[in-house]
């Protein structure tokens, strides 16, 4: 199993001036923003704890954070649908930055759920719906860091050196972790697996993994009997080695799918729900997903 990695963020020694008020939507986005702002200020996080962006309802305290913010970083309406209307009302004074449209972020079309065909998940340029889990590709994460940095420079030029140095340091950390994850995942690249919901397409594509299907199209909607039967057949026909649950959602379906088979089960967490929010969360999240995959698939 890959050892736990905690990368330190190098900071320049020059005293920082007051930072603008910044809000980040989910933990992975918050981690990237916090890394760039390290030593200057701390962004506010909307979705704390194990809250899921798929089922979240905005609270009055969240509305207050949006109303007070100068900048709000989010993936975009393809992911945090609960934020689209509030950002046009309570957060209208803030600059909303949808990172899914940042330069050099590669977007993939959302797959239809269930059992995937080889052509699914093509480039999202002409797709009706985009997969919003962009941070699970380290190249996208680096592009997001650059967009975050340039946005902060527009609001706080006095701390420009620190933002830029933090960004360079964090991109180097992402590259270092990425190299280790590639090496750890190489032995299981050809082993098929099924996930609870289709959150890992970017991770699969970047590391060349063999995901073959998802139990649910969206995690809040239980699959019908026909899909459950089809996935059980896929497990049998395709030789899937593992079926993965997620900590935020009901795991009983995983037991239903694997009952009477030799398929192993595991848990993956694409948003780092159990991790402490902060700049190292993104790196820890990527390591944890890798550990979850390798420990189950390697058997």
Secondary structure, 3 states (H helix, E strand, C coil): CCCCCCCCCCCCCCCCCCCCCEEECCHHHHHHHHHHHCCCCCCEECCCCCCCCCCCCCCHHHHHHHHHCCEEEECCCCCCHHHHHHHHCCCCCCEEEEHHHCCCCCCEECCCCCECCCCCCCEHHHCCCECCCHHHCHHHHHHHHHHHHHHHHHHCHHHHHHHHHHHHHHHHHHHHHHHHHHHHHHHHCCCCEEEEECCCHHHHHHHCCCEEEEEECCCCCCCCHHHHHHHHHHHHHHCCCEEEECCCCCCHHHHHHHCCCCCEEEECCCCCCCCCCCCCHHHHHHHHHHHHHHHHHCC
